[in-house]
C-alpha cells in the first residue's frame, strides 16, 4: 500500500501545512496593495515551507522526502489569486 498514508504524522503535517497556507492567503487578501500582497504571500508560503520541513525532519525523518515534494507541490499549485479580492470596474 502507500507508505506515507500509513504514517499518521504525514497526514497531520499535510493538513497543518494546508491550513497554515490557507490562513496566510486569507490574511494576505486583506492587504489592499497588490505588490505588498504578493510579497507577503511569497514570503509567508516559503517561510512555512522551511518551518514545516524542519519540523518534519526533526520529528519524522522517514517521511522527509515525501513531505518535501508535497510541500513544494502545494506551494506551486495553490493559487493565491483565489483569495484576492477582485476589483470591480
C-alpha positions as CSV (number, residue, x, y, z in Angstrom):
1,X,0.0,0.0,0.0
2,X,1.1,3.6,0.4
3,X,3.8,4.0,3.0
4,X,3.2,7.7,3.7
5,X,-0.5,7.2,4.2
6,X,0.2,4.6,6.9
7,X,2.0,7.2,8.9
8,X,-0.5,9.4,10.7
9,X,2.2,12.1,11.3
10,X,2.4,12.6,7.5
11,X,-1.3,13.4,7.4
12,X,-1.1,15.7,10.4
13,X,1.7,17.7,8.8
14,X,-0.1,17.8,5.4
15,X,-3.3,19.1,6.9
16,X,-1.5,21.5,9.1
17,X,0.5,22.8,6.2
18,X,-2.5,23.3,4.1
19,X,-4.3,25.1,6.9
20,X,-1.5,27.5,7.6
21,X,-1.1,28.3,3.9
22,X,-4.9,28.9,3.6
23,X,-4.8,31.2,6.6
24,X,-1.8,33.2,5.3
25,X,-3.6,33.6,2.0
26,X,-6.7,34.8,3.7
27,X,-4.7,37.3,5.8
28,X,-2.8,38.4,2.7
29,X,-6.1,39.1,0.9
30,X,-6.8,41.8,3.4
31,X,-3.8,43.8,2.2
32,X,-5.0,46.4,-0.3
33,X,-1.7,47.0,-2.2
34,X,-1.2,44.2,-4.8
35,X,2.6,44.4,-4.6
36,X,2.6,44.2,-0.9
37,X,0.0,41.3,-1.0
38,X,2.2,39.3,-3.4
39,X,5.3,39.9,-1.4
40,X,3.6,38.9,1.8
41,X,2.2,35.7,0.3
42,X,5.5,34.8,-1.3
43,X,7.4,35.3,1.9
44,X,4.8,33.6,4.1
45,X,4.4,30.5,2.0
46,X,8.1,29.8,1.6
47,X,8.7,30.5,5.3
48,X,6.0,28.0,6.1
49,X,7.8,25.6,3.8
50,X,11.1,25.9,5.6
51,X,9.5,25.7,9.1
52,X,7.3,22.7,8.3
53,X,10.1,20.9,6.5
54,X,12.4,21.4,9.5
55,X,9.7,20.2,11.8
56,X,9.2,17.0,9.7
57,X,12.9,16.5,9.5
58,X,13.2,16.6,13.3
59,X,10.1,14.6,14.2
60,X,9.6,12.2,11.3
61,X,12.8,11.8,9.2
62,X,11.3,8.7,7.5
63,X,8.8,10.9,5.6
64,X,11.0,13.8,4.9
65,X,11.4,13.4,1.2
66,X,7.7,12.7,0.5
67,X,6.8,15.8,2.7
68,X,9.3,18.0,0.8
69,X,7.8,17.0,-2.6
70,X,4.3,17.5,-1.3
71,X,5.0,20.9,0.3
72,X,6.6,22.1,-3.0
73,X,3.6,20.8,-4.9
74,X,1.2,22.8,-2.6
75,X,3.3,25.9,-2.9
76,X,3.3,25.7,-6.7
77,X,-0.3,24.7,-7.4
78,X,-2.4,26.6,-4.8
79,X,-3.0,29.9,-6.5
80,X,-3.2,32.8,-4.0
81,X,-5.3,34.8,-6.6
82,X,-8.3,32.7,-5.5
83,X,-8.2,34.5,-2.1
84,X,-7.6,38.0,-3.5
85,X,-10.5,40.4,-3.8
86,X,-11.5,41.2,-7.4
87,X,-11.6,44.8,-8.3
88,X,-14.9,45.9,-10.0
89,X,-14.5,48.3,-12.9
